[in-house]
Amino acid sequence: MKSCRFTIRMVVLAALLIPATASADVLKIVVDDIIHPITEEYIGRTLDEAKKSKAEAVLIELRTPGGLETSTRKIVEKLLASPVPVIVYVTPSGSRAASAGFFILQAADVAAMAPGTNTGAAHPVLLGGKDMDENMKKKMENDSAAFMRAFVAKRGRNVEAAESAVRESKSFTEQEALKEHVIDYVAENEQSLFEQLSGKPIHRFDGTTITLDLKGDPVRPFEMTLRQKILAYIMDPNVAYLLFSLGMLALYAEFNNPGAILPGVVGVICVLLALFAFNILPTRYAALLLIVAAFALFALEAKFTSHGVLGAGGILCMVLGGLMLIDAPIPEMRVRLWTALAVAVPMGLISVFLMTLAIRAQMGKTAVGPETLVGAVGIVRTPLSPSGKVFIQGELWNAVSNTAVAVGEAVRVRRIEGLVLEVEPAAGASAAHSRDEPST
């Protein structure tokens, strides 16, 4: 009887364990961007989720032109420390994993590429593309090469070929990479990849060897959070540059129309979002001063007659500020020339137009008060000899004249002294007479 109960318990326990094992899945993410801190955060969050959910593996679809070295190193650290095996797959055809992407590909437990893809070109580049002296170049090369060797050998891949991508900027097609053994598989799709690696040994960084059988396992996409999507979008240098420029224009509109509120709110939000991106990206803050100086020149163009010289100088400052704004190692992380021109020229024209309207409104002639009577025509109501009263613009005023003027004659206001009008005879002002004379 006891033996029967024991058998039943074992059957129930096995029934509970089998579904749990079968429910293990592959966590999949897509990295289709430059490598920056938001990418690092996304990959780190994915690895944490894989560990917590006991996923069979993490699949990273990778396509990137490269990115920041600091973020790349942190991503590599996370991949090497992950308790869950990581597969990095460069796909679809026509994609690449260059520069920083090559380091991430080599750090994976399984490195794979789709037909028609390429990788490599991992030579270190000084920020901004500046020329390096030989000593600095040698130091950076040696450091990056040592970093590459530190984990490629433990993955069982070709250290010399991987190192050539660093020292010689060598690039590999998928077939060349497979032949040189810097990747493990070439696969047309992820199911083909899973079939190829089924039962094959995988060399982990800690020295252990495991096998995976992922055929038929569900693949679960793991998306960025809304916050990460927004931050990743504004991390585009072109977007950050546009946000900062629009924010500056909106703040100027608020300063010239206090109480409008909406331009001020929009301006503050745009500038703060741009500054957040600039704080993470390798930003030249001197370039920000060029952009601020551009708006100062736009204001001066509206105030002084420079025949467009100040406005053109402002547009030039804004374009140069945009081009030099992001001190990045790859072109994809810098503001494009066409973006700088497309923002600077319309922004300059709009700014000069708005500033001209504001300055003219501030310097315009007063439309109310006694001063508006100068030049106006009125009718004498009591004889001016030399003082008397005149009727002008619906009111009676005390007036004086250097010559005597009879009742009913038209006079023109020369100037105002306190509340007394100084007038003179106005020949041919009968029309004004009929307009100013009150009806009875």
Secondary structure as the mmCIF struct_conf table of DSSP 4:
data_model
#
loop_
_struct_conf.conf_type_id
_struct_conf.id
_struct_conf.beg_label_comp_id
_struct_conf.beg_label_asym_id
_struct_conf.beg_label_seq_id
_struct_conf.end_label_comp_id
_struct_conf.end_label_asym_id
_struct_conf.end_label_seq_id
HELX_RH_AL_P HELX_RH_AL_P1 LYS A 2 ALA A 22
TURN_TY1_P TURN_TY1_P1 SER A 23 SER A 23
STRN STRN1 VAL A 26 ASP A 32
BEND BEND1 ASP A 33 ASP A 33
STRN STRN2 ILE A 35 ILE A 35
HELX_RH_AL_P HELX_RH_AL_P2 PRO A 37 SER A 53
TURN_TY1_P TURN_TY1_P2 LYS A 54 LYS A 54
BEND BEND2 GLU A 56 GLU A 56
STRN STRN3 ALA A 57 ARG A 63
STRN STRN4 THR A 64 THR A 64
BEND BEND3 PRO A 65 PRO A 65
STRN STRN5 GLY A 67 GLY A 67
HELX_RH_AL_P HELX_RH_AL_P3 GLU A 69 ALA A 81
BEND BEND4 PRO A 83 VAL A 84
STRN STRN6 VAL A 86 VAL A 90
BEND BEND5 PRO A 92 PRO A 92
TURN_TY1_P TURN_TY1_P3 SER A 93 GLY A 94
STRN STRN7 ARG A 96 ALA A 98
TURN_TY1_P TURN_TY1_P4 SER A 99 SER A 99
HELX_RH_AL_P HELX_RH_AL_P4 ALA A 100 ALA A 107
BEND BEND6 ALA A 108 ASP A 109
STRN STRN8 VAL A 110 MET A 113
TURN_TY1_P TURN_TY1_P5 PRO A 115 GLY A 116
STRN STRN9 ASN A 118 GLY A 120
HELX_RH_3T_P HELX_RH_3T_P1 LEU A 127 GLY A 129
HELX_RH_AL_P HELX_RH_AL_P5 GLU A 134 VAL A 152
HELX_RH_3T_P HELX_RH_3T_P2 ALA A 153 ARG A 155
TURN_TY1_P TURN_TY1_P6 GLY A 156 GLY A 156
HELX_RH_AL_P HELX_RH_AL_P6 VAL A 159 ARG A 167
BEND BEND7 GLU A 168 GLU A 168
STRN STRN10 SER A 171 THR A 173
HELX_RH_AL_P HELX_RH_AL_P7 GLU A 174 LYS A 179
TURN_TY1_P TURN_TY1_P7 GLU A 180 HIS A 181
BEND BEND8 VAL A 182 ASP A 184
STRN STRN11 TYR A 185 VAL A 186
BEND BEND9 GLU A 188 ASN A 189
HELX_RH_AL_P HELX_RH_AL_P8 GLU A 190 LEU A 197
STRN STRN12 SER A 198 SER A 198
TURN_TY1_P TURN_TY1_P8 GLY A 199 GLY A 199
STRN STRN13 PRO A 201 HIS A 203
TURN_TY1_P TURN_TY1_P9 PHE A 205 ASP A 206
BEND BEND10 GLY A 207 GLY A 207
STRN STRN14 THR A 209 THR A 211
STRN STRN15 LEU A 212 LEU A 212
TURN_TY1_P TURN_TY1_P10 LYS A 215 GLY A 216
STRN STRN16 VAL A 219 PRO A 221
HELX_LH_PP_P HELX_LH_PP_P1 GLU A 223 THR A 225
HELX_RH_AL_P HELX_RH_AL_P9 LEU A 226 ILE A 234
TURN_TY1_P TURN_TY1_P11 MET A 235 MET A 235
BEND BEND11 ASP A 236 ASP A 236
HELX_RH_AL_P HELX_RH_AL_P10 PRO A 237 ASN A 256
BEND BEND12 ASN A 257 ASN A 257
TURN_TY1_P TURN_TY1_P12 PRO A 258 GLY A 259
HELX_RH_AL_P HELX_RH_AL_P11 LEU A 262 ILE A 280
TURN_TY1_P TURN_TY1_P13 LEU A 281 PRO A 282
STRN STRN17 THR A 283 THR A 283
HELX_RH_AL_P HELX_RH_AL_P12 TYR A 285 LYS A 303
BEND BEND13 PHE A 304 PHE A 304
TURN_TY1_P TURN_TY1_P14 HIS A 307 GLY A 308
HELX_RH_AL_P HELX_RH_AL_P13 VAL A 309 LEU A 323
TURN_TY1_P TURN_TY1_P15 MET A 324 MET A 324
BEND BEND14 LEU A 325 LEU A 325
STRN STRN18 ILE A 326 ILE A 326
BEND BEND15 PRO A 329 ILE A 330
HELX_RH_3T_P HELX_RH_3T_P3 PRO A 331 MET A 333
BEND BEND16 ARG A 334 ARG A 334
HELX_RH_AL_P HELX_RH_AL_P14 LEU A 337 MET A 363
BEND BEND17 GLY A 364 GLY A 364
HELX_LH_PP_P HELX_LH_PP_P2 LYS A 365 THR A 366
BEND BEND18 VAL A 368 GLY A 369
HELX_RH_3T_P HELX_RH_3T_P4 PRO A 370 LEU A 373
TURN_TY1_P TURN_TY1_P16 VAL A 374 GLY A 375
STRN STRN19 VAL A 377 VAL A 380
BEND BEND19 ARG A 381 THR A 382
STRN STRN20 LEU A 384 LEU A 384
BEND BEND20 SER A 385 PRO A 386
STRN STRN21 SER A 387 ILE A 392
TURN_TY1_P TURN_TY1_P17 GLN A 393 GLY A 394
STRN STRN22 GLU A 395 SER A 401
BEND BEND21 ASN A 402 THR A 403
STRN STRN23 VAL A 405 VAL A 405
TURN_TY1_P TURN_TY1_P18 VAL A 407 GLY A 408
STRN STRN24 ALA A 410 GLU A 417
TURN_TY1_P TURN_TY1_P19 GLY A 418 LEU A 419
STRN STRN25 VAL A 420 PRO A 425
TURN_TY1_P TURN_TY1_P20 ALA A 427 GLY A 428
HELX_RH_AL_P HELX_RH_AL_P15 SER A 430 ASP A 436
BEND BEND22 GLU A 437 GLU A 437
HELX_LH_PP_P HELX_LH_PP_P3 PRO A 438 SER A 439
#
